Amino acid sequence: MSGNYLSAHQSRTVDPSPYEMKLAGAIEEIFAAGTHDLPGLLRGLEAAGLTAPDGQPWTEASFTTEIERLGA
């Protein structure tokens, strides 16, 4: 069975951009600190100095839209 395991990035067609890596790292750190709800995640992103792609603070709508775009 060796070699039959799924790759965590098997659907990825390109390497993540620096923006994607920074966002993912911040999200992982926020979750690791014990925050597991969307409002708390958005507060954590703000505290880390990360804004939405338009340079504005994250909102629930802008975050879910961006995550959906990144996952497409």
mmCIF file of the N, C-alpha and C atoms, coordinates in Angstrom:
data_MODEL
# 
_entry.id   MODEL 
# 
loop_
_atom_site.group_PDB 
_atom_site.id 
_atom_site.type_symbol 
_atom_site.label_atom_id 
_atom_site.label_alt_id 
_atom_site.label_comp_id 
_atom_site.label_asym_id 
_atom_site.label_entity_id 
_atom_site.label_seq_id 
_atom_site.pdbx_PDB_ins_code 
_atom_site.Cartn_x 
_atom_site.Cartn_y 
_atom_site.Cartn_z 
_atom_site.occupancy 
_atom_site.B_iso_or_equiv 
_atom_site.pdbx_formal_charge 
_atom_site.auth_seq_id 
_atom_site.auth_comp_id 
_atom_site.auth_asym_id 
_atom_site.auth_atom_id 
_atom_site.pdbx_PDB_model_num 
ATOM 1   N N  . MET A 1 1  ? 0.817   -1.194 0.000   1.00 0.00 ? 1  MET A N  1 
ATOM 2   C CA . MET A 1 1  ? 0.000   0.000  0.000   1.00 0.00 ? 1  MET A CA 1 
ATOM 3   C C  . MET A 1 1  ? 0.866   1.265  0.000   1.00 0.00 ? 1  MET A C  1 
ATOM 4   N N  . SER A 1 2  ? 2.145   1.132  0.162   1.00 0.00 ? 2  SER A N  1 
ATOM 5   C CA . SER A 1 2  ? 3.017   2.295  0.188   1.00 0.00 ? 2  SER A CA 1 
ATOM 6   C C  . SER A 1 2  ? 2.847   3.116  -1.081  1.00 0.00 ? 2  SER A C  1 
ATOM 7   N N  . GLY A 1 3  ? 2.742   4.460  -0.922  1.00 0.00 ? 3  GLY A N  1 
ATOM 8   C CA . GLY A 1 3  ? 2.593   5.326  -2.071  1.00 0.00 ? 3  GLY A CA 1 
ATOM 9   C C  . GLY A 1 3  ? 1.157   5.589  -2.471  1.00 0.00 ? 3  GLY A C  1 
ATOM 10  N N  . ASN A 1 4  ? 0.205   4.975  -1.791  1.00 0.00 ? 4  ASN A N  1 
ATOM 11  C CA . ASN A 1 4  ? -1.207  5.138  -2.144  1.00 0.00 ? 4  ASN A CA 1 
ATOM 12  C C  . ASN A 1 4  ? -1.917  6.193  -1.313  1.00 0.00 ? 4  ASN A C  1 
ATOM 13  N N  . TYR A 1 5  ? -1.179  6.917  -0.500  1.00 0.00 ? 5  TYR A N  1 
ATOM 14  C CA . TYR A 1 5  ? -1.802  7.920  0.351   1.00 0.00 ? 5  TYR A CA 1 
ATOM 15  C C  . TYR A 1 5  ? -2.140  9.156  -0.457  1.00 0.00 ? 5  TYR A C  1 
ATOM 16  N N  . LEU A 1 6  ? -3.174  9.840  -0.043  1.00 0.00 ? 6  LEU A N  1 
ATOM 17  C CA . LEU A 1 6  ? -3.573  11.070 -0.721  1.00 0.00 ? 6  LEU A CA 1 
ATOM 18  C C  . LEU A 1 6  ? -2.623  12.195 -0.356  1.00 0.00 ? 6  LEU A C  1 
ATOM 19  N N  . SER A 1 7  ? -2.336  13.032 -1.297  1.00 0.00 ? 7  SER A N  1 
ATOM 20  C CA . SER A 1 7  ? -1.533  14.220 -1.055  1.00 0.00 ? 7  SER A CA 1 
ATOM 21  C C  . SER A 1 7  ? -2.451  15.327 -0.577  1.00 0.00 ? 7  SER A C  1 
ATOM 22  N N  . ALA A 1 8  ? -2.033  16.060 0.434   1.00 0.00 ? 8  ALA A N  1 
ATOM 23  C CA . ALA A 1 8  ? -2.863  17.150 0.962   1.00 0.00 ? 8  ALA A CA 1 
ATOM 24  C C  . ALA A 1 8  ? -3.078  18.244 -0.072  1.00 0.00 ? 8  ALA A C  1 
ATOM 25  N N  . HIS A 1 9  ? -2.254  18.305 -1.086  1.00 0.00 ? 9  HIS A N  1 
ATOM 26  C CA . HIS A 1 9  ? -2.342  19.367 -2.094  1.00 0.00 ? 9  HIS A CA 1 
ATOM 27  C C  . HIS A 1 9  ? -2.580  18.800 -3.485  1.00 0.00 ? 9  HIS A C  1 
ATOM 28  N N  . GLN A 1 10 ? -3.267  17.675 -3.563  1.00 0.00 ? 10 GLN A N  1 
ATOM 29  C CA . GLN A 1 10 ? -3.409  16.999 -4.844  1.00 0.00 ? 10 GLN A CA 1 
ATOM 30  C C  . GLN A 1 10 ? -4.247  17.765 -5.855  1.00 0.00 ? 10 GLN A C  1 
ATOM 31  N N  . SER A 1 11 ? -5.094  18.681 -5.415  1.00 0.00 ? 11 SER A N  1 
ATOM 32  C CA . SER A 1 11 ? -5.915  19.426 -6.367  1.00 0.00 ? 11 SER A CA 1 
ATOM 33  C C  . SER A 1 11 ? -5.289  20.762 -6.751  1.00 0.00 ? 11 SER A C  1 
ATOM 34  N N  . ARG A 1 12 ? -4.155  21.092 -6.169  1.00 0.00 ? 12 ARG A N  1 
ATOM 35  C CA . ARG A 1 12 ? -3.485  22.352 -6.437  1.00 0.00 ? 12 ARG A CA 1 
ATOM 36  C C  . ARG A 1 12 ? -2.854  22.309 -7.832  1.00 0.00 ? 12 ARG A C  1 
ATOM 37  N N  . THR A 1 13 ? -3.083  23.351 -8.630  1.00 0.00 ? 13 THR A N  1 
ATOM 38  C CA . THR A 1 13 ? -2.503  23.413 -9.967  1.00 0.00 ? 13 THR A CA 1 
ATOM 39  C C  . THR A 1 13 ? -1.283  24.325 -10.018 1.00 0.00 ? 13 THR A C  1 
ATOM 40  N N  . VAL A 1 14 ? -1.160  25.237 -9.056  1.00 0.00 ? 14 VAL A N  1 
ATOM 41  C CA . VAL A 1 14 ? 0.001   26.133 -8.967  1.00 0.00 ? 14 VAL A CA 1 
ATOM 42  C C  . VAL A 1 14 ? 0.393   26.267 -7.502  1.00 0.00 ? 14 VAL A C  1 
ATOM 43  N N  . ASP A 1 15 ? 1.620   26.688 -7.270  1.00 0.00 ? 15 ASP A N  1 
ATOM 44  C CA . ASP A 1 15 ? 2.061   26.929 -5.899  1.00 0.00 ? 15 ASP A CA 1 
ATOM 45  C C  . ASP A 1 15 ? 1.324   28.133 -5.328  1.00 0.00 ? 15 ASP A C  1 
ATOM 46  N N  . PRO A 1 16 ? 1.080   28.147 -4.026  1.00 0.00 ? 16 PRO A N  1 
ATOM 47  C CA . PRO A 1 16 ? 0.392   29.293 -3.420  1.00 0.00 ? 16 PRO A CA 1 
ATOM 48  C C  . PRO A 1 16 ? 1.254   30.554 -3.532  1.00 0.00 ? 16 PRO A C  1 
ATOM 49  N N  . SER A 1 17 ? 0.585   31.670 -3.683  1.00 0.00 ? 17 SER A N  1 
ATOM 50  C CA . SER A 1 17 ? 1.274   32.957 -3.769  1.00 0.00 ? 17 SER A CA 1 
ATOM 51  C C  . SER A 1 17 ? 1.741   33.374 -2.375  1.00 0.00 ? 17 SER A C  1 
ATOM 52  N N  . PRO A 1 18 ? 2.645   34.350 -2.298  1.00 0.00 ? 18 PRO A N  1 
ATOM 53  C CA . PRO A 1 18 ? 3.052   34.851 -0.977  1.00 0.00 ? 18 PRO A CA 1 
ATOM 54  C C  . PRO A 1 18 ? 1.853   35.345 -0.160  1.00 0.00 ? 18 PRO A C  1 
ATOM 55  N N  . TYR A 1 19 ? 0.888   35.981 -0.810  1.00 0.00 ? 19 TYR A N  1 
ATOM 56  C CA . TYR A 1 19 ? -0.340  36.432 -0.134  1.00 0.00 ? 19 TYR A CA 1 
ATOM 57  C C  . TYR A 1 19 ? -1.080  35.248 0.466   1.00 0.00 ? 19 TYR A C  1 
ATOM 58  N N  . GLU A 1 20 ? -1.250  34.187 -0.310  1.00 0.00 ? 20 GLU A N  1 
ATOM 59  C CA . GLU A 1 20 ? -1.959  33.008 0.176   1.00 0.00 ? 20 GLU A CA 1 
ATOM 60  C C  . GLU A 1 20 ? -1.214  32.354 1.338   1.00 0.00 ? 20 GLU A C  1 
ATOM 61  N N  . MET A 1 21 ? 0.099   32.302 1.245   1.00 0.00 ? 21 MET A N  1 
ATOM 62  C CA . MET A 1 21 ? 0.896   31.717 2.324   1.00 0.00 ? 21 MET A CA 1 
ATOM 63  C C  . MET A 1 21 ? 0.788   32.548 3.605   1.00 0.00 ? 21 MET A C  1 
ATOM 64  N N  . LYS A 1 22 ? 0.823   33.864 3.464   1.00 0.00 ? 22 LYS A N  1 
ATOM 65  C CA . LYS A 1 22 ? 0.715   34.734 4.638   1.00 0.00 ? 22 LYS A CA 1 
ATOM 66  C C  . LYS A 1 22 ? -0.666  34.599 5.279   1.00 0.00 ? 22 LYS A C  1 
ATOM 67  N N  . LEU A 1 23 ? -1.711  34.587 4.464   1.00 0.00 ? 23 LEU A N  1 
ATOM 68  C CA . LEU A 1 23 ? -3.069  34.439 4.986   1.00 0.00 ? 23 LEU A CA 1 
ATOM 69  C C  . LEU A 1 23 ? -3.236  33.083 5.662   1.00 0.00 ? 23 LEU A C  1 
ATOM 70  N N  . ALA A 1 24 ? -2.773  32.031 5.018   1.00 0.00 ? 24 ALA A N  1 
ATOM 71  C CA . ALA A 1 24 ? -2.891  30.686 5.596   1.00 0.00 ? 24 ALA A CA 1 
ATOM 72  C C  . ALA A 1 24 ? -2.129  30.585 6.909   1.00 0.00 ? 24 ALA A C  1 
ATOM 73  N N  . GLY A 1 25 ? -0.937  31.144 6.949   1.00 0.00 ? 25 GLY A N  1 
ATOM 74  C CA . GLY A 1 25 ? -0.146  31.112 8.181   1.00 0.00 ? 25 GLY A CA 1 
ATOM 75  C C  . GLY A 1 25 ? -0.827  31.842 9.315   1.00 0.00 ? 25 GLY A C  1 
ATOM 76  N N  . ALA A 1 26 ? -1.412  32.998 9.002   1.00 0.00 ? 26 ALA A N  1 
ATOM 77  C CA . ALA A 1 26 ? -2.120  33.764 10.037  1.00 0.00 ? 26 ALA A CA 1 
ATOM 78  C C  . ALA A 1 26 ? -3.331  32.997 10.535  1.00 0.00 ? 26 ALA A C  1 
ATOM 79  N N  . ILE A 1 27 ? -4.075  32.395 9.626   1.00 0.00 ? 27 ILE A N  1 
ATOM 80  C CA . ILE A 1 27 ? -5.264  31.620 10.023  1.00 0.00 ? 27 ILE A CA 1 
ATOM 81  C C  . ILE A 1 27 ? -4.849  30.452 10.918  1.00 0.00 ? 27 ILE A C  1 
ATOM 82  N N  . GLU A 1 28 ? -3.789  29.754 10.546  1.00 0.00 ? 28 GLU A N  1 
ATOM 83  C CA . GLU A 1 28 ? -3.309  28.630 11.364  1.00 0.00 ? 28 GLU A CA 1 
ATOM 84  C C  . GLU A 1 28 ? -2.914  29.100 12.758  1.00 0.00 ? 28 GLU A C  1 
ATOM 85  N N  . GLU A 1 29 ? -2.222  30.232 12.846  1.00 0.00 ? 29 GLU A N  1 
ATOM 86  C CA . GLU A 1 29 ? -1.806  30.759 14.154  1.00 0.00 ? 29 GLU A CA 1 
ATOM 87  C C  . GLU A 1 29 ? -3.018  31.145 15.001  1.00 0.00 ? 29 GLU A C  1 
ATOM 88  N N  . ILE A 1 30 ? -4.004  31.749 14.382  1.00 0.00 ? 30 ILE A N  1 
ATOM 89  C CA . ILE A 1 30 ? -5.209  32.160 15.116  1.00 0.00 ? 30 ILE A CA 1 
ATOM 90  C C  . ILE A 1 30 ? -5.947  30.928 15.631  1.00 0.00 ? 30 ILE A C  1 
ATOM 91  N N  . PHE A 1 31 ? -6.093  29.914 14.783  1.00 0.00 ? 31 PHE A N  1 
ATOM 92  C CA . PHE A 1 31 ? -6.745  28.674 15.221  1.00 0.00 ? 31 PHE A CA 1 
ATOM 93  C C  . PHE A 1 31 ? -5.936  28.005 16.326  1.00 0.00 ? 31 PHE A C  1 
ATOM 94  N N  . ALA A 1 32 ? -4.611  27.981 16.177  1.00 0.00 ? 32 ALA A N  1 
ATOM 95  C CA . ALA A 1 32 ? -3.759  27.340 17.179  1.00 0.00 ? 32 ALA A CA 1 
ATOM 96  C C  . ALA A 1 32 ? -3.859  28.037 18.535  1.00 0.00 ? 32 ALA A C  1 
ATOM 97  N N  . ALA A 1 33 ? -4.172  29.328 18.518  1.00 0.00 ? 33 ALA A N  1 
ATOM 98  C CA . ALA A 1 33 ? -4.321  30.077 19.770  1.00 0.00 ? 33 ALA A CA 1 
ATOM 99  C C  . ALA A 1 33 ? -5.663  29.825 20.439  1.00 0.00 ? 33 ALA A C  1 
ATOM 100 N N  . GLY A 1 34 ? -6.521  29.040 19.786  1.00 0.00 ? 34 GLY A N  1 
ATOM 101 C CA . GLY A 1 34 ? -7.783  28.656 20.405  1.00 0.00 ? 34 GLY A CA 1 
ATOM 102 C C  . GLY A 1 34 ? -9.024  29.343 19.859  1.00 0.00 ? 34 GLY A C  1 
ATOM 103 N N  . THR A 1 35 ? -8.869  30.176 18.872  1.00 0.00 ? 35 THR A N  1 
ATOM 104 C CA . THR A 1 35 ? -10.025 30.834 18.266  1.00 0.00 ? 35 THR A CA 1 
ATOM 105 C C  . THR A 1 35 ? -10.567 29.941 17.165  1.00 0.00 ? 35 THR A C  1 
ATOM 106 N N  . HIS A 1 36 ? -11.883 29.698 17.196  1.00 0.00 ? 36 HIS A N  1 
ATOM 107 C CA . HIS A 1 36 ? -12.475 28.797 16.211  1.00 0.00 ? 36 HIS A CA 1 
ATOM 108 C C  . HIS A 1 36 ? -13.792 29.321 15.662  1.00 0.00 ? 36 HIS A C  1 
ATOM 109 N N  . ASP A 1 37 ? -14.043 30.615 15.791  1.00 0.00 ? 37 ASP A N  1 
ATOM 110 C CA . ASP A 1 37 ? -15.267 31.177 15.228  1.00 0.00 ? 37 ASP A CA 1 
ATOM 111 C C  . ASP A 1 37 ? -14.881 32.299 14.263  1.00 0.00 ? 37 ASP A C  1 
ATOM 112 N N  . LEU A 1 38 ? -15.763 32.586 13.306  1.00 0.00 ? 38 LEU A N  1 
ATOM 113 C CA . LEU A 1 38 ? -15.452 33.564 12.268  1.00 0.00 ? 38 LEU A CA 1 
ATOM 114 C C  . LEU A 1 38 ? -15.214 34.961 12.823  1.00 0.00 ? 38 LEU A C  1 
ATOM 115 N N  . PRO A 1 39 ? -16.054 35.479 13.722  1.00 0.00 ? 39 PRO A N  1 
ATOM 116 C CA . PRO A 1 39 ? -15.760 36.808 14.262  1.00 0.00 ? 39 PRO A CA 1 
ATOM 117 C C  . PRO A 1 39 ? -14.392 36.878 14.950  1.00 0.00 ? 39 PRO A C  1 
ATOM 118 N N  . GLY A 1 40 ? -14.038 35.839 15.695  1.00 0.00 ? 40 GLY A N  1 
ATOM 119 C CA . GLY A 1 40 ? -12.739 35.804 16.349  1.00 0.00 ? 40 GLY A CA 1 
ATOM 120 C C  . GLY A 1 40 ? -11.602 35.715 15.342  1.00 0.00 ? 40 GLY A C  1 
ATOM 121 N N  . LEU A 1 41 ? -11.809 34.943 14.290  1.00 0.00 ? 41 LEU A N  1 
ATOM 122 C CA . LEU A 1 41 ? -10.805 34.838 13.244  1.00 0.00 ? 41 LEU A CA 1 
ATOM 123 C C  . LEU A 1 41 ? -10.568 36.202 12.596  1.00 0.00 ? 41 LEU A C  1 
ATOM 124 N N  . LEU A 1 42 ? -11.638 36.927 12.324  1.00 0.00 ? 42 LEU A N  1 
ATOM 125 C CA . LEU A 1 42 ? -11.506 38.249 11.712  1.00 0.00 ? 42 LEU A CA 1 
ATOM 126 C C  . LEU A 1 42 ? -10.791 39.221 12.643  1.00 0.00 ? 42 LEU A C  1 
ATOM 127 N N  . ARG A 1 43 ? -11.077 39.140 13.936  1.00 0.00 ? 43 ARG A N  1 
ATOM 128 C CA . ARG A 1 43 ? -10.357 39.976 14.908  1.00 0.00 ? 43 ARG A CA 1 
ATOM 129 C C  . ARG A 1 43 ? -8.877  39.621 14.922  1.00 0.00 ? 43 ARG A C  1 
ATOM 130 N N  . GLY A 1 44 ? -8.575  38.340 14.826  1.00 0.00 ? 44 GLY A N  1 
ATOM 131 C CA . GLY A 1 44 ? -7.191  37.898 14.801  1.00 0.00 ? 44 GLY A CA 1 
ATOM 132 C C  . GLY A 1 44 ? -6.453  38.379 13.561  1.00 0.00 ? 44 GLY A C  1 
ATOM 133 N N  . LEU A 1 45 ? -7.115  38.352 12.425  1.00 0.00 ? 45 LEU A N  1 
ATOM 134 C CA . LEU A 1 45 ? -6.496  38.852 11.194  1.00 0.00 ? 45 LEU A CA 1 
ATOM 135 C C  . LEU A 1 45 ? -6.225  40.350 11.304  1.00 0.00 ? 45 LEU A C  1 
ATOM 136 N N  . GLU A 1 46 ? -7.182  41.063 11.889  1.00 0.00 ? 46 GLU A N  1 
ATOM 137 C CA . GLU A 1 46 ? -6.994  42.501 12.080  1.00 0.00 ? 46 GLU A CA 1 
ATOM 138 C C  . GLU A 1 46 ? -5.818  42.768 13.019  1.00 0.00 ? 46 GLU A C  1 
ATOM 139 N N  . ALA A 1 47 ? -5.753  42.013 14.106  1.00 0.00 ? 47 ALA A N  1 
ATOM 140 C CA . ALA A 1 47 ? -4.663  42.190 15.066  1.00 0.00 ? 47 ALA A CA 1 
ATOM 141 C C  . ALA A 1 47 ? -3.301  41.871 14.440  1.00 0.00 ? 47 ALA A C  1 
ATOM 142 N N  . ALA A 1 48 ? -3.303  40.951 13.459  1.00 0.00 ? 48 ALA A N  1 
ATOM 143 C CA . ALA A 1 48 ? -2.064  40.588 12.777  1.00 0.00 ? 48 ALA A CA 1 
ATOM 144 C C  . ALA A 1 48 ? -1.718  41.581 11.670  1.00 0.00 ? 48 ALA A C  1 
ATOM 145 N N  . GLY A 1 49 ? -2.598  42.558 11.455  1.00 0.00 ? 49 GLY A N  1 
ATOM 146 C CA . GLY A 1 49 ? -2.347  43.567 10.426  1.00 0.00 ? 49 GLY A CA 1 
ATOM 147 C C  . GLY A 1 49 ? -2.685  43.124 9.019   1.00 0.00 ? 49 GLY A C  1 
ATOM 148 N N  . LEU A 1 50 ? -3.455  42.048 8.905   1.00 0.00 ? 50 LEU A N  1 
ATOM 149 C CA . LEU A 1 50 ? -3.839  41.557 7.582   1.00 0.00 ? 50 LEU A CA 1 
ATOM 150 C C  . LEU A 1 50 ? -5.209  42.103 7.201   1.00 0.00 ? 50 LEU A C  1 
ATOM 151 N N  . THR A 1 51 ? -5.267  42.711 6.041   1.00 0.00 ? 51 THR A N  1 
ATOM 152 C CA . THR A 1 51 ? -6.525  43.270 5.552   1.00 0.00 ? 51 THR A CA 1 
ATOM 153 C C  . THR A 1 51 ? -7.046  42.437 4.390   1.00 0.00 ? 51 THR A C  1 
ATOM 154 N N  . ALA A 1 52 ? -8.283  42.715 4.030   1.00 0.00 ? 52 ALA A N  1 
ATOM 155 C CA . ALA A 1 52 ? -8.886  42.085 2.860   1.00 0.00 ? 52 ALA A CA 1 
ATOM 156 C C  . ALA A 1 52 ? -8.128  42.552 1.612   1.00 0.00 ? 52 ALA A C  1 
ATOM 157 N N  . PRO A 1 53 ? -8.301  41.882 0.481   1.00 0.00 ? 53 PRO A N  1 
ATOM 158 C CA . PRO A 1 53 ? -7.578  42.256 -0.731  1.00 0.00 ? 53 PRO A CA 1 
ATOM 159 C C  . PRO A 1 53 ? -7.763  43.717 -1.154  1.00 0.00 ? 53 PRO A C  1 
ATOM 160 N N  . ASP A 1 54 ? -8.884  44.327 -0.773  1.00 0.00 ? 54 ASP A N  1 
ATOM 161 C CA . ASP A 1 54 ? -9.119  45.731 -1.138  1.00 0.00 ? 54 ASP A CA 1 
ATOM 162 C C  . ASP A 1 54 ? -8.486  46.703 -0.146  1.00 0.00 ? 54 ASP A C  1 
ATOM 163 N N  . GLY A 1 55 ? -7.748  46.162 0.834   1.00 0.00 ? 55 GLY A N  1 
ATOM 164 C CA . GLY A 1 55 ? -7.081  47.000 1.822   1.00 0.00 ? 55 GLY A CA 1 
ATOM 165 C C  . GLY A 1 55 ? -7.947  47.398 3.000   1.00 0.00 ? 55 GLY A C  1 
ATOM 166 N N  . GLN A 1 56 ? -9.186  46.973 2.990   1.00 0.00 ? 56 GLN A N  1 
ATOM 167 C CA . GLN A 1 56 ? -10.128 47.278 4.067   1.00 0.00 ? 56 GLN A CA 1 
ATOM 168 C C  . GLN A 1 56 ? -10.096 46.171 5.111   1.00 0.00 ? 56 GLN A C  1 
ATOM 169 N N  . PRO A 1 57 ? -10.582 46.457 6.315   1.00 0.00 ? 57 PRO A N  1 
ATOM 170 C CA . PRO A 1 57 ? -10.688 45.383 7.314   1.00 0.00 ? 57 PRO A CA 1 
ATOM 171 C C  . PRO A 1 57 ? -11.591 44.261 6.796   1.00 0.00 ? 57 PRO A C  1 
ATOM 172 N N  . TRP A 1 58 ? -11.282 43.056 7.218   1.00 0.00 ? 58 TRP A N  1 
ATOM 173 C CA . TRP A 1 58 ? -12.116 41.914 6.821   1.00 0.00 ? 58 TRP A CA 1 
ATOM 174 C C  . TRP A 1 58 ? -13.513 42.049 7.400   1.00 0.00 ? 58 TRP A C  1 
ATOM 175 N N  . THR A 1 59 ? -14.487 41.618 6.639   1.00 0.00 ? 59 THR A N  1 
ATOM 176 C CA . THR A 1 59 ? -15.855 41.431 7.117   1.00 0.00 ? 59 THR A CA 1 
ATOM 177 C C  . THR A 1 59 ? -16.178 39.951 6.902   1.00 0.00 ? 59 THR A C  1 
ATOM 178 N N  . GLU A 1 60 ? -17.246 39.488 7.492   1.00 0.00 ? 60 GLU A N  1 
ATOM 179 C CA . GLU A 1 60 ? -17.626 38.097 7.259   1.00 0.00 ? 60 GLU A CA 1 
ATOM 180 C C  . GLU A 1 60 ? -17.855 37.852 5.768   1.00 0.00 ? 60 GLU A C  1 
ATOM 181 N N  . ALA A 1 61 ? -18.495 38.803 5.095   1.00 0.00 ? 61 ALA A N  1 
ATOM 182 C CA . ALA A 1 61 ? -18.766 38.651 3.662   1.00 0.00 ? 61 ALA A CA 1 
ATOM 183 C C  . ALA A 1 61 ? -17.481 38.664 2.841   1.00 0.00 ? 61 ALA A C  1 
ATOM 184 N N  . SER A 1 62 ? -16.569 39.604 3.131   1.00 0.00 ? 62 SER A N  1 
ATOM 185 C CA . SER A 1 62 ? -15.346 39.670 2.325   1.00 0.00 ? 62 SER A CA 1 
ATOM 186 C C  . SER A 1 62 ? -14.470 38.443 2.561   1.00 0.00 ? 62 SER A C  1 
ATOM 187 N N  . PHE A 1 63 ? -14.445 37.943 3.813   1.00 0.00 ? 63 PHE A N  1 
ATOM 188 C CA . PHE A 1 63 ? -13.633 36.764 4.101   1.00 0.00 ? 63 PHE A CA 1 
ATOM 189 C C  . PHE A 1 63 ? -14.180 35.529 3.391   1.00 0.00 ? 63 PHE A C  1 
ATOM 190 N N  . THR A 1 64 ? -15.473 35.297 3.502   1.00 0.00 ? 64 THR A N  1 
ATOM 191 C CA . THR A 1 64 ? -16.046 34.097 2.870   1.00 0.00 ? 64 THR A CA 1 
ATOM 192 C C  . THR A 1 64 ? -15.939 34.178 1.351   1.00 0.00 ? 64 THR A C  1 
ATOM 193 N N  . THR A 1 65 ? -16.092 35.373 0.794   1.00 0.00 ? 65 THR A N  1 
ATOM 194 C CA . THR A 1 65 ? -15.935 35.541 -0.653  1.00 0.00 ? 65 THR A CA 1 
ATOM 195 C C  . THR A 1 65 ? -14.507 35.236 -1.077  1.00 0.00 ? 65 THR A C  1 
ATOM 196 N N  . GLU A 1 66 ? -13.525 35.729 -0.323  1.00 0.00 ? 66 GLU A N  1 
ATOM 197 C CA . GLU A 1 66 ? -12.122 35.516 -0.666  1.00 0.00 ? 66 GLU A CA 1 
ATOM 198 C C  . GLU A 1 66 ? -11.737 34.045 -0.507  1.00 0.00 ? 66 GLU A C  1 
ATOM 199 N N  . ILE A 1 67 ? -12.180 33.405 0.545   1.00 0.00 ? 67 ILE A N  1 
ATOM 200 C CA . ILE A 1 67 ? -11.860 31.996 0.749   1.00 0.00 ? 67 ILE A CA 1 
ATOM 201 C C  . ILE A 1 67 ? -12.497 31.150 -0.351  1.00 0.00 ? 67 ILE A C  1 
ATOM 202 N N  . GLU A 1 68 ? -13.708 31.502 -0.744  1.00 0.00 ? 68 GLU A N  1 
ATOM 203 C CA . GLU A 1 68 ? -14.356 30.790 -1.861  1.00 0.00 ? 68 GLU A CA 1 
ATOM 204 C C  . GLU A 1 68 ? -13.559 30.993 -3.150  1.00 0.00 ? 68 GLU A C  1 
ATOM 205 N N  . ARG A 1 69 ? -13.089 32.204 -3.400  1.00 0.00 ? 69 ARG A N  1 
ATOM 206 C CA . ARG A 1 69 ? -12.299 32.489 -4.599  1.00 0.00 ? 69 ARG A CA 1 
ATOM 207 C C  . ARG A 1 69 ? -10.998 31.680 -4.580  1.00 0.00 ? 69 ARG A C  1 
ATOM 208 N N  . LEU A 1 70 ? -10.337 31.664 -3.439  1.00 0.00 ? 70 LEU A N  1 
ATOM 209 C CA . LEU A 1 70 ? -9.075  30.936 -3.337  1.00 0.00 ? 70 LEU A CA 1 
ATOM 210 C C  . LEU A 1 70 ? -9.258  29.421 -3.485  1.00 0.00 ? 70 LEU A C  1 
ATOM 211 N N  . GLY A 1 71 ? -10.411 28.940 -3.076  1.00 0.00 ? 71 GLY A N  1 
ATOM 212 C CA . GLY A 1 71 ? -10.667 27.509 -3.152  1.00 0.00 ? 71 GLY A CA 1 
ATOM 213 C C  . GLY A 1 71 ? -11.194 27.033 -4.491  1.00 0.00 ? 71 GLY A C  1 
ATOM 214 N N  . ALA A 1 72 ? -11.463 27.967 -5.381  1.00 0.00 ? 72 ALA A N  1 
ATOM 215 C CA . ALA A 1 72 ? -12.040 27.593 -6.689  1.00 0.00 ? 72 ALA A CA 1 
ATOM 216 C C  . ALA A 1 72 ? -11.018 26.933 -7.581  1.00 0.00 ? 72 ALA A C  1 
# 
